Amino acid sequence: MRLAPVDAVGPKLLDFSSSDDVREMMPGSTITAVGTDYDGVTANVANWGLAEIVYVGYTGAALLPPGSLVVLDKNFRISLTAASEANSGRPVHVALSTFQIGSTTEQFGWVLREGICPVAYSVAATAGPVYGGTSGKATPTAAAGVQILNARCLIAGAATFTKNGVLRVGSSVVKLPNVAGVFVGQAISGTGIPASSVVSSIDPNGTWITIGSAVGTPVTATAGGNQTLTFTNTGFGIVQLDRATFQSQIT
């Protein structure tokens, strides 16, 4: 997932690989950004389109992966959403950055307020309504008061697509023709890809990715050459949000 700011000074592609302990702008700053990759033909490839994203802080004591559902406090700092947000009417955002542990040094990065993006699910995502689960994850399971309004899962967790990739034995770098539909944390498999691998990072130029056992933990290919690679939304659903909120008081 690559986004380029369209209303900021000196626009460049945004790097969501990791948060930063240096505050580069005022928390709460909001910009619009647009996806730079498009595939209107291949099934299950998400096109990110126009997004509204917010610069925020994080002081949590645990790693916060991209795709996590979050809410913001008065200082524009992240709190994970959970079933306790039922009936709250609170706005919901989705972490785009990989937020490192910030319990001693505050971390800064981006969350999405409006647009299409991967959202982490506690169980397999299905297309349709989205509900708040626990630990910052969504669920397709209906429950009173926790539906996330103005949000809908467009592509299920079991959805797959393929791309041709160029691998090199002993390298974590995979060259792709494009990164349309690819996002950090997405499952990747194929000849030469170690079992249970995910997309660990994406080159901002959109020409290669790194593979890892987890986001930010690279692994190396066991075969080289041109290979057909399968990308699966395991653990995620592709969700469209339009300033989404939890339901207000209903019980």
C-alpha positions as CSV (number, residue, x, y, z in Angstrom):
1,M,0.0,0.0,0.0
2,R,1.6,3.2,-1.2
3,L,0.1,6.7,-0.7
4,A,1.3,10.0,-2.0
5,P,0.2,13.2,-0.2
6,V,-1.7,15.7,-2.5
7,D,-2.0,18.7,-0.2
8,A,1.3,18.8,1.7
9,V,4.4,20.8,0.9
10,G,7.0,18.8,-1.1
11,P,4.8,15.8,-1.6
12,K,6.5,12.4,-1.6
13,L,5.4,8.8,-1.1
14,L,4.7,8.0,2.5
15,D,6.7,5.3,4.2
16,F,4.6,3.3,6.6
17,S,7.3,0.7,7.5
18,S,7.9,2.1,11.0
19,S,7.0,4.9,13.3
20,D,9.4,7.6,14.2
21,D,10.5,8.9,17.6
22,V,11.0,12.4,16.1
23,R,7.8,14.5,15.8
24,E,7.8,15.9,12.2
25,M,4.6,17.8,12.4
26,M,1.8,18.7,14.8
27,P,-0.2,15.7,16.0
28,G,-3.7,15.9,14.6
29,S,-2.4,17.2,11.3
30,T,-4.6,15.8,8.5
31,I,-3.7,15.4,4.9
32,T,-5.3,13.8,1.9
33,A,-3.3,11.2,-0.1
34,V,-3.9,9.1,-3.1
35,G,-2.9,5.5,-4.0
36,T,-0.1,5.3,-6.6
37,D,-0.9,1.7,-7.9
38,Y,-4.0,0.7,-9.8
39,D,-5.2,-2.6,-11.2
40,G,-8.8,-2.5,-12.4
41,V,-8.8,-5.9,-13.9
42,T,-7.3,-8.5,-11.5
43,A,-9.8,-10.0,-9.0
44,N,-9.1,-9.4,-5.3
45,V,-6.5,-6.6,-6.0
46,A,-7.5,-3.6,-3.8
47,N,-7.1,-0.1,-5.2
48,W,-6.5,2.4,-2.4
49,G,-7.8,5.5,-4.1
50,L,-8.2,8.7,-2.2
51,A,-7.6,8.6,1.6
52,E,-7.7,11.0,4.5
53,I,-4.9,10.3,7.0
54,V,-4.0,11.8,10.4
55,Y,-0.6,12.2,12.1
56,V,-0.7,10.8,15.6
57,G,1.4,9.7,18.6
58,Y,1.7,6.4,20.4
59,T,2.9,5.7,23.9
60,G,1.9,2.0,24.2
61,A,4.1,-0.7,25.7
62,A,3.4,-3.2,22.8
63,L,4.2,-3.2,19.1
64,L,1.1,-1.9,17.2
65,P,1.0,-3.5,13.7
66,P,-0.6,-1.8,10.7
67,G,-4.3,-2.6,10.2
68,S,-5.1,-2.2,13.9
69,L,-8.4,-0.4,14.8
70,V,-7.7,2.5,17.1
71,V,-9.3,5.5,18.7
72,L,-7.6,8.8,19.6
73,D,-7.5,10.7,22.8
74,K,-7.4,14.5,23.2
75,N,-3.7,14.6,22.5
76,F,-4.1,12.7,19.3
77,R,-2.5,9.6,20.8
78,I,-3.6,6.1,20.0
79,S,-5.7,3.7,22.1
80,L,-6.6,0.3,20.9
81,T,-10.3,-0.4,20.3
82,A,-12.0,-3.2,22.0
83,A,-15.6,-4.5,22.7
84,S,-15.6,-1.9,25.6
85,E,-16.2,0.8,22.9
86,A,-19.8,-0.5,22.5
87,N,-22.4,2.2,22.4
88,S,-19.7,4.9,22.5
89,G,-20.1,6.6,19.2
90,R,-16.3,7.2,19.1
91,P,-14.6,7.7,15.7
92,V,-12.5,4.8,14.5
93,H,-9.2,5.0,12.7
94,V,-6.9,2.4,11.2
95,A,-3.1,2.3,11.9
96,L,-1.1,2.6,8.7
97,S,2.4,2.8,10.3
98,T,4.0,0.0,12.2
99,F,4.1,1.7,15.6
100,Q,7.1,0.6,17.7
101,I,7.0,0.4,21.4
102,G,6.5,3.9,22.7
103,S,6.2,3.5,26.5
104,T,9.4,5.4,27.1
105,T,9.8,7.4,23.9
106,E,6.7,8.5,22.1
107,Q,6.3,7.3,18.6
108,F,4.7,9.1,15.7
109,G,3.1,7.9,12.5
110,W,-0.1,7.8,10.5
111,V,-3.6,6.5,10.8
112,L,-6.4,6.4,8.2
113,R,-9.7,8.2,8.8
114,E,-11.3,7.8,5.4
115,G,-10.5,5.5,2.5
116,I,-9.8,1.9,1.6
117,C,-7.2,0.0,3.6
118,P,-6.4,-3.4,5.2
119,V,-8.0,-3.9,8.6
120,A,-6.8,-6.6,11.0
121,Y,-9.4,-9.2,12.0
122,S,-9.6,-11.6,15.0
123,V,-11.3,-14.2,12.8
124,A,-11.5,-14.7,9.1
125,A,-12.9,-11.6,7.4
126,T,-15.9,-11.9,5.3
127,A,-17.4,-9.2,2.9
128,G,-20.1,-7.1,4.6
129,P,-20.6,-5.2,7.9
130,V,-17.7,-4.7,10.3
131,Y,-17.8,-5.0,14.0
132,G,-15.3,-4.1,16.8
133,G,-13.6,-7.0,18.4
134,T,-10.7,-7.0,20.9
135,S,-7.1,-5.9,20.9
136,G,-7.6,-3.5,18.0
137,K,-9.1,-6.1,15.6
138,A,-12.3,-6.3,13.7
139,T,-14.7,-9.2,13.5
140,P,-17.6,-10.1,11.1
141,T,-19.6,-11.4,14.0
142,A,-22.6,-9.2,14.9
143,A,-22.9,-7.9,18.4
144,A,-25.1,-5.3,20.0
145,G,-23.6,-1.8,20.1
146,V,-20.2,-2.6,18.4
147,Q,-21.0,-2.3,14.7
148,I,-18.6,0.1,13.1
149,L,-20.8,2.5,11.1
150,N,-19.7,3.8,7.7
151,A,-17.4,0.8,7.2
152,R,-17.8,-2.2,5.0
153,C,-15.4,-5.1,4.2
154,L,-15.0,-5.2,0.4
155,I,-12.5,-8.1,0.1
156,A,-12.5,-11.1,2.4
157,G,-9.6,-12.6,4.2
158,A,-9.4,-15.7,2.1
159,A,-9.1,-13.7,-1.1
160,T,-5.9,-14.3,-3.2
161,F,-4.2,-13.0,-6.3
162,T,-0.9,-13.8,-7.9
163,K,2.1,-11.9,-9.3
164,N,5.3,-12.9,-11.0
165,G,8.3,-12.2,-8.8
166,V,12.1,-12.4,-9.1
167,L,13.8,-14.1,-6.1
168,R,17.4,-14.6,-5.2
169,V,18.6,-17.3,-2.9
170,G,19.6,-15.9,0.5
171,S,18.0,-12.5,-0.1
172,S,14.8,-11.1,1.5
173,V,14.2,-8.8,-1.5
174,V,11.6,-9.8,-4.1
175,K,11.3,-7.8,-7.3
176,L,7.7,-7.3,-8.6
177,P,6.3,-5.8,-11.8
178,N,4.1,-3.6,-9.5
179,V,2.8,-3.6,-6.0
180,A,-0.9,-3.0,-6.7
181,G,-3.0,-4.6,-4.0
182,V,0.1,-5.4,-1.9
183,F,0.3,-4.3,1.8
184,V,2.5,-4.7,4.8
185,G,1.5,-7.8,6.8
186,Q,-0.1,-9.6,3.8
187,A,0.6,-13.3,3.5
188,I,2.9,-14.4,0.6
189,S,3.6,-17.9,-0.6
190,G,5.3,-19.7,-3.5
191,T,8.4,-21.5,-4.6
192,G,11.4,-20.1,-2.6
193,I,9.2,-18.3,0.0
194,P,9.6,-19.7,3.5
195,A,6.4,-21.0,5.1
196,S,4.2,-18.4,7.0
197,S,5.9,-15.5,5.3
198,V,4.4,-12.0,5.1
199,V,5.2,-8.8,3.2
200,S,7.6,-7.2,5.7
201,S,8.0,-3.9,3.9
202,I,7.4,-2.3,0.5
203,D,9.8,-0.2,-1.4
204,P,8.4,3.3,-1.8
205,N,9.3,3.2,-5.5
206,G,7.0,0.2,-5.9
207,T,9.6,-2.1,-7.6
208,W,10.3,-4.5,-4.8
209,I,9.2,-5.8,-1.4
210,T,10.9,-7.6,1.5
211,I,9.6,-10.9,2.9
212,G,9.6,-11.7,6.6
213,S,8.3,-14.0,9.4
214,A,6.6,-10.8,10.6
215,V,6.5,-7.1,9.8
216,G,10.0,-5.8,10.2
217,T,11.6,-9.3,10.6
218,P,13.0,-10.3,7.2
219,V,13.6,-13.9,6.1
220,T,15.5,-15.0,3.0
221,A,14.4,-16.9,-0.1
222,T,15.3,-20.5,-0.6
223,A,15.0,-20.5,-4.4
224,G,15.8,-18.0,-7.1
225,G,14.6,-16.9,-10.4
226,N,11.1,-16.0,-11.7
227,Q,8.4,-17.5,-9.6
228,T,4.6,-17.2,-9.4
229,L,3.8,-15.8,-5.9
230,T,0.4,-15.8,-4.2
231,F,-0.7,-13.0,-2.0
232,T,-3.5,-13.7,0.6
233,N,-5.3,-11.4,3.0
234,T,-4.8,-13.8,5.9
235,G,-5.7,-12.0,9.1
236,F,-7.1,-9.0,7.2
237,G,-10.1,-7.7,5.4
238,I,-10.0,-4.9,2.8
239,V,-12.3,-2.3,4.3
240,Q,-13.8,1.0,3.0
241,L,-14.2,3.6,5.8
242,D,-15.9,7.0,5.5
243,R,-15.1,8.6,8.9
244,A,-16.3,5.5,10.6
245,T,-17.7,5.4,14.2
246,F,-18.8,2.9,16.7
247,Q,-22.6,2.8,17.2
248,S,-24.0,5.3,19.6
249,Q,-26.0,4.2,22.7
250,I,-28.5,1.5,21.7
251,T,-28.7,-0.7,24.9
